[in-house]
Amino acid sequence: MEQAEQSYQMLKEFVNGNQFSLNGSSKEEFLKEVASLAAQFSERKSSIIDHPAPAAARPSVYIGINLIVSQASKALTLNVTPEKGRHLLANRFIPKGSSIIVERPFAAVLLPDQYENLCHHCFSKLPVTSIWCDQCTYVRFCNEVCKEASWTSYHKTECRYLDLLHSVGIAHLSLRIILCAQLPFLKDFLLNNQKYRLSDDVLAKGLNQNGKYNRSYVSVYDLMTHEENTEPLDMLQYTLTAALLLTTLIHSGVFHQVDASGDAKCVSHSLIDFMLGMKQASDSTEKLPADISDVGDLLLRHILQLVCNAHAITSLQAVSRPDEVSQTHDTEQVRIATAIYPTASLMNHSCDPTIISSFIGDTLIVRTVHDVNTGEEIFNCYGPHHCRMRREERQEILKSQYHFDCFCTRCSSGDSCNERFSALKCPSCGGVLLKTNTCANCGHTLDGQTCAELKKKLDITGALFSQGVHMMSRKQFEDAIKLLEDCLRQRQNILYQDHKDLALVQDALARCYASTGDFSQSADHLYSSISFARQMYGDKSVEYSHELLKLAEVLFNAERFTECLTIAEQCLALFSSLYPSGHENIQQVMELKVATQLALAPMMEAHTQKQ
């Protein structure tokens, strides 16, 4: 920290001295960068001095490490069936909140928009003493250890091509897998495959020569590609991307011998023709060396695998909203990186999953969200969740991206239980009006004219909501509140009480009132929107727990400290069941709880003295 402060003072002296000679736009850009550094330095210095954040420890897996799946709990069994393929089963009772997988990725790629905030290698928050790459001065590291590990493993090759790699999206991770595995190993792996496997039996897929399913290249290589289900146009795009990445590797010089003449450009042209099928390798005068074409095959294989097996790494971060200037600090889970986790990839999908995933740096923590009985399968959710999408939407996404029809309990039972969240209100009794325009409560059926009138009213409320949000974006909060209050009154007359659009209006009103400094009104509206979250997602859900945290923060700003403490304690109990100890969400609510207790202390003391 002291060294960073000295360096910053030297920079200031240079800028203010006679030797600083930049002019015009170059000077403006440089001074902007200096101002940005000054702001970051001040913020991080304050955070280091006033709010030291201890690194969260990785939790242990429940009841010990699995003897076969080495990054999972021994309460799990790796099973294989023709219908389900490889999957994980509970071999004993597993209580809610158990950490059943704790896994570091085989390879991971930090997203470019996180380069200024996070270490390029371990994804931890950058200290004020962060270190730049000496070559590209684009990426940064938290210390010399991460810098050296990154350079040795992959960044030495990628450094010159970052802009290109950013353009290929998730395929960048395919290249990173190759570099992390290392070319000499891959060459031997392809020539002597049996040396690295237990056997060729389908039951031994992903198992190394010692019968372990661990963080090794074998477990990555054996993940499914779904090549036979890939659309021809998608396959063409993936093939071209693999060719581009292979050409990049050739250009970087990682292959010691590219062709007889040493001409990388010649091999690149031959490579593209070969990948497009314009000529066979045997027709080419510049025949593609086998070790290069093999790596091209692997790049394509991993791109196909990543379509179904890539995981997003997330972190809790402050977010800015263009529609408002709020005095509250909104935080949400933000995607910071993409990774490949072979053990987590063993879990099949359910629209009502068994687990919740969280991260400490790049380490994936998988915990159960409810009790699991012996013999039950461990399910992940691949994105389409029954609380967020209708059955038809879920089925379409799963079929197009993952190539299967879902027959989980939620898909088999249909969406009737969730219909109330998008239902109109029966004019006769206020009950749920089904899609057939018949009330589920009293049986009253609406005629065509009444349905048409309700649709017109819905359109009017939709326009009011859009106008209110537009006013929020222009920071005209008083006008936005009038429009949104009108929208709420009209929607309450025509929508069922649990309709999601009512919650959206309540949440928007809460943001408006918070932006004007009326936190008490904001809290009252949040209570209503939170009721919806509890109804739709359940009172043990991650969605409900995050809504509770938002309410607690607003209550604190409203100085309704007793209510704030009650909500914060509820939130802490939920987070503790969902996340490992030391997780950033738990730390955040604990800090809020302590601040609330400190705010309450003088009031409690004054009350005691009166008695």
SVG drawing of the C-alpha trace seen along z (x, -y; Angstrom):
<svg xmlns="http://www.w3.org/2000/svg" viewBox="-71 -23 83 75">
<polyline fill="none" stroke="black" stroke-width="0.4" points="0.0,0.0 2.8,-2.4 4.6,-1.6 1.4,-2.3 1.0,-5.7 4.6,-6.7 4.1,-5.8 0.9,-7.8 2.6,-10.9 5.4,-10.5 2.9,-10.5 1.2,-13.6 4.5,-15.4 5.3,-14.4 1.9,-15.7 2.4,-19.0 6.0,-19.4 7.8,-20.9 8.5,-17.5 4.8,-16.7 4.5,-17.6 1.2,-16.0 -1.2,-18.3 -4.8,-18.3 -6.8,-15.1 -3.9,-13.0 -3.4,-15.2 -7.2,-15.0 -7.2,-11.2 -4.1,-10.9 -5.5,-13.2 -8.8,-11.3 -6.9,-8.1 -5.0,-9.8 -8.3,-11.0 -9.7,-7.5 -6.6,-6.1 -7.0,-8.7 -10.6,-7.7 -9.8,-4.0 -6.8,-4.6 -8.9,-6.6 -11.7,-4.1 -9.5,-1.0 -7.3,-2.8 -10.5,-3.5 -11.8,0.0 -8.4,1.5 -8.2,-0.8 -11.8,-0.9 -13.4,2.3 -10.8,5.1 -12.5,8.1 -11.0,11.5 -10.8,14.0 -13.6,16.5 -12.4,20.1 -13.5,22.9 -15.9,25.1 -15.4,28.9 -17.8,31.2 -20.4,32.9 -19.1,36.0 -15.9,36.1 -14.4,36.5 -15.8,39.0 -13.4,41.9 -14.2,41.7 -15.5,38.2 -12.8,36.4 -14.4,33.0 -17.7,34.2 -19.1,35.5 -18.9,39.3 -22.7,39.0 -23.0,39.1 -22.6,42.0 -21.7,41.6 -24.3,43.7 -24.8,44.5 -27.9,45.5 -28.8,45.6 -31.7,43.2 -29.9,40.6 -26.3,41.1 -23.9,40.2 -25.6,38.6 -25.3,38.3 -27.4,40.0 -27.6,39.6 -26.4,42.8 -27.7,41.7 -29.9,38.9 -28.4,35.5 -29.8,32.6 -30.6,29.2 -27.7,26.8 -25.0,29.5 -22.0,28.7 -22.0,31.6 -19.5,30.3 -16.6,28.0 -14.8,27.7 -12.2,25.5 -12.5,25.3 -10.3,27.0 -10.1,23.7 -11.9,20.4 -11.9,17.1 -12.6,13.7 -15.0,11.5 -13.4,8.3 -15.7,5.9 -14.2,7.3 -10.6,6.6 -10.5,3.3 -12.0,5.0 -10.7,8.5 -7.5,10.5 -7.2,12.1 -6.1,15.4 -7.9,16.0 -10.8,13.6 -10.3,12.0 -10.9,8.3 -7.9,6.3 -6.0,4.5 -4.7,1.0 -1.3,2.6 -2.5,4.6 0.1,5.6 -0.3,5.0 0.8,7.4 4.2,6.2 3.3,6.8 -0.3,5.9 -0.9,3.6 -4.6,4.7 -5.1,7.3 -4.1,7.0 -3.2,9.4 -3.6,9.4 0.1,10.4 3.2,11.8 2.2,15.4 -1.0,15.0 0.8,13.0 3.5,15.7 1.0,18.6 -1.1,16.9 1.8,16.1 3.2,19.6 -0.1,21.4 -1.9,19.3 -1.4,15.5 2.0,15.7 0.1,17.1 -3.1,15.1 -1.5,11.7 -1.3,10.4 -4.7,11.6 -7.0,10.5 -9.2,8.3 -9.7,11.2 -10.4,13.6 -13.0,11.3 -14.8,11.4 -15.4,15.2 -17.3,15.3 -17.5,18.6 -15.1,20.2 -12.2,18.4 -12.6,20.9 -12.0,23.7 -8.6,22.2 -7.9,21.7 -8.6,25.4 -6.0,26.4 -3.4,24.0 -4.1,25.2 -3.8,28.8 -0.5,28.0 0.4,29.1 3.0,31.8 0.4,33.5 -2.3,33.3 0.0,34.9 0.8,37.8 -2.9,38.0 -4.1,38.5 -1.3,41.0 -1.5,43.0 -5.0,42.5 -5.1,45.7 -2.3,44.6 -4.6,41.9 -7.8,44.0 -9.1,46.7 -10.7,48.5 -12.7,48.0 -15.9,49.1 -18.8,46.6 -19.1,46.9 -15.5,45.6 -16.0,42.4 -14.1,39.5 -12.2,41.8 -8.4,41.5 -6.0,44.4 -6.5,44.6 -10.3,44.8 -10.8,41.2 -13.1,38.6 -11.2,35.5 -10.0,32.1 -8.2,33.6 -8.3,33.3 -9.8,36.8 -12.9,35.7 -13.2,32.7 -12.5,34.6 -15.3,37.1 -18.0,34.6 -20.8,34.9 -20.5,32.8 -24.0,33.5 -22.4,33.3 -25.1,35.5 -27.8,33.0 -26.0,29.8 -27.6,27.9 -25.5,27.7 -25.2,23.9 -24.2,24.0 -21.6,26.6 -20.2,24.4 -19.9,21.5 -18.2,23.6 -15.8,25.1 -14.8,21.6 -14.3,20.4 -12.1,23.5 -10.1,22.7 -9.6,19.1 -8.4,20.2 -6.0,22.7 -4.7,20.1 -4.1,17.9 -2.1,20.6 0.0,21.2 0.7,17.5 1.6,17.3 4.4,19.8 3.3,22.4 3.9,25.2 7.7,25.6 7.5,26.8 4.6,25.6 5.6,26.9 8.7,28.0 9.6,24.4 8.6,22.9 6.0,20.7 3.1,20.3 1.0,18.3 1.1,21.2 -0.1,23.6 -2.9,21.1 -4.3,21.0 -4.1,24.8 -5.8,25.1 -8.8,22.9 -9.3,24.8 -9.1,28.1 -11.5,27.1 -14.1,25.8 -13.8,29.1 -12.6,27.3 -9.8,29.8 -8.7,33.0 -5.5,32.9 -4.0,35.4 -4.6,32.9 -2.7,30.1 0.9,29.4 1.3,27.9 -0.1,30.8 -1.3,29.9 1.0,31.5 -0.9,34.2 -0.2,32.5 -1.7,29.2 -4.8,30.8 -5.3,32.8 -5.4,29.6 -7.9,28.2 -10.1,31.2 -9.8,30.7 -10.7,27.0 -13.9,27.9 -14.7,30.6 -14.4,28.3 -16.5,25.6 -19.3,28.2 -19.0,29.3 -19.1,25.7 -22.5,25.1 -24.0,27.5 -21.4,27.6 -20.0,24.1 -20.8,22.5 -21.1,18.8 -19.1,17.6 -21.0,14.9 -20.1,12.4 -22.1,9.9 -21.5,6.4 -23.0,3.0 -25.0,2.2 -25.9,-1.2 -29.4,-1.6 -29.9,-4.1 -33.5,-4.7 -32.8,-6.3 -30.6,-8.1 -31.2,-6.1 -29.8,-6.8 -29.8,-3.0 -27.0,-0.8 -28.4,2.0 -26.3,5.1 -26.9,8.3 -25.2,11.4 -23.2,10.4 -21.6,12.8 -17.8,12.3 -16.3,15.3 -17.1,18.5 -15.6,21.8 -15.7,25.6 -16.5,27.7 -16.4,31.4 -18.0,32.6 -20.8,30.1 -21.4,31.1 -22.4,34.6 -25.7,33.2 -28.8,33.6 -31.4,30.8 -34.6,30.3 -36.9,27.2 -37.1,27.5 -33.4,28.2 -31.9,29.9 -29.1,27.4 -27.9,23.8 -24.5,22.8 -22.3,20.0 -18.6,19.0 -15.6,18.1 -13.3,16.7 -13.3,19.4 -14.3,22.2 -17.8,23.5 -19.8,24.4 -22.8,26.6 -25.3,26.9 -28.6,28.6 -31.7,26.4 -33.8,29.1 -33.4,32.5 -32.4,35.3 -33.4,38.9 -31.4,42.0 -31.6,42.9 -32.8,39.5 -31.0,37.8 -29.1,34.5 -30.5,32.0 -29.1,28.7 -31.1,26.1 -29.7,25.3 -31.5,22.0 -35.2,22.7 -36.7,22.6 -40.3,23.4 -40.7,20.1 -39.4,18.0 -40.7,19.5 -43.8,21.3 -43.6,25.0 -43.7,24.3 -40.8,21.8 -38.7,24.2 -39.2,27.1 -38.3,25.1 -35.0,23.8 -34.0,27.2 -34.7,28.9 -32.9,26.3 -29.8,25.9 -29.5,29.1 -31.3,31.6 -33.7,33.3 -37.3,33.2 -37.7,32.5 -39.9,34.8 -39.2,33.4 -42.0,33.2 -42.8,29.6 -42.9,30.3 -45.0,33.4 -47.6,31.6 -48.0,28.5 -48.2,24.9 -51.6,24.9 -50.2,24.1 -48.4,21.0 -51.3,19.7 -52.4,17.3 -49.2,15.2 -50.4,14.2 -54.1,14.4 -56.9,11.8 -59.2,11.2 -62.7,12.7 -65.2,9.7 -67.7,11.7 -65.6,13.1 -62.0,11.8 -60.7,15.3 -58.3,16.6 -59.6,16.3 -58.2,19.3 -57.0,19.2 -60.4,20.5 -61.9,17.2 -63.6,19.3 -63.1,18.5 -61.3,21.3 -63.2,20.3 -66.9,19.6 -67.0,21.0 -68.2,17.7 -67.3,17.5 -66.6,14.2 -68.3,13.4 -66.3,12.1 -67.2,8.4 -66.0,8.4 -62.8,10.1 -62.2,7.4 -62.8,4.6 -60.4,6.2 -57.7,6.4 -58.2,2.7 -57.8,1.9 -54.6,4.0 -53.2,2.1 -53.9,-1.2 -52.1,-0.1 -49.2,1.2 -48.8,-2.2 -49.0,-3.9 -46.2,-1.6 -44.0,-2.3 -44.5,-6.1 -43.7,-5.9 -40.5,-4.0 -39.6,-6.5 -40.0,-9.3 -37.8,-7.4 -35.1,-7.3 -35.4,-11.1 -35.2,-11.4 -38.6,-13.0 -39.6,-11.0 -42.6,-12.9 -44.2,-12.5 -43.2,-8.9 -44.9,-8.3 -48.2,-9.7 -48.2,-7.5 -47.2,-4.4 -49.7,-5.0 -52.5,-5.3 -51.2,-2.2 -51.3,-0.3 -54.9,-1.3 -56.1,-0.2 -54.2,3.0 -55.5,3.9 -59.0,3.7 -58.4,6.2 -55.4,8.4 -55.5,11.3 -53.8,10.3 -50.7,12.5 -50.1,11.3 -46.4,10.5 -47.3,7.2 -48.6,5.9 -45.2,6.7 -43.4,4.9 -45.3,1.7 -44.7,1.9 -41.0,2.4 -40.8,-0.5 -42.7,-2.8 -40.2,-1.7 -37.3,-2.8 -38.9,-6.1 -39.6,-6.9 -36.1,-5.8 -34.7,-8.1 -36.6,-11.0 -35.3,-10.2 -38.7,-8.9 -37.4,-5.6 -40.4,-4.9 -42.8,-4.9 -40.2,-2.9 -40.2,-0.2 -44.1,0.0 -44.1,0.7 -41.3,3.2 -43.3,5.2 -45.9,5.7 -43.4,6.8 -41.7,9.1 -45.0,10.9 -45.1,11.8 -41.5,13.1 -42.5,15.3 -45.6,16.6 -43.9,17.3 -40.4,18.5 -41.1,19.8 -40.0,18.6 -36.8,20.6 -35.7,19.4 -32.7,17.3 -35.0,14.8 -37.0,14.2 -33.9,13.9 -32.4,11.2 -35.7,9.3 -35.5,9.4 -32.0,7.9 -33.2,5.1 -36.1,4.4 -33.7,4.4 -31.4,1.8 -34.3,-0.5 -35.7,-0.1 -32.3,-1.1 -32.3,-4.2 -35.8,-5.0 -34.5,-4.7 -37.0,-1.9 -34.3,-0.1 -36.4,2.4 -38.1,3.7 -34.7,3.6 -33.2,5.9 -36.1,8.4 -35.8,8.6 -32.0,8.8 -32.2,11.7 -34.6,13.5 -32.4,12.8 -29.3,14.0 -31.0,17.3 -31.9,17.8 -28.5,16.9 -26.8,19.2 -28.9,22.1 -28.1,21.2 -24.5,20.2 -21.3,21.3 -20.1,19.3 -18.0,16.3 -19.9,15.9 -20.2,12.3 -24.0,12.3 -23.7,13.4 -21.0,10.8 -23.2,8.1 -26.2,8.8 -24.1,9.3 -22.6,5.9 -26.1,4.4 -27.2,6.2 -24.3,4.9 -24.9,1.3 -28.6,1.7 -27.7,2.9 -25.3,-0.1 -28.1,-2.4 -30.5,-0.8 -28.1,-0.9 -28.7,-4.6 -32.4,-4.1 -32.3,-1.0 -30.2,-2.8 -32.5,-5.8 -35.5,-3.5 -33.7,-1.6 -32.9,-4.9 -36.6,-6.0 -37.7,-2.9"/>
</svg>
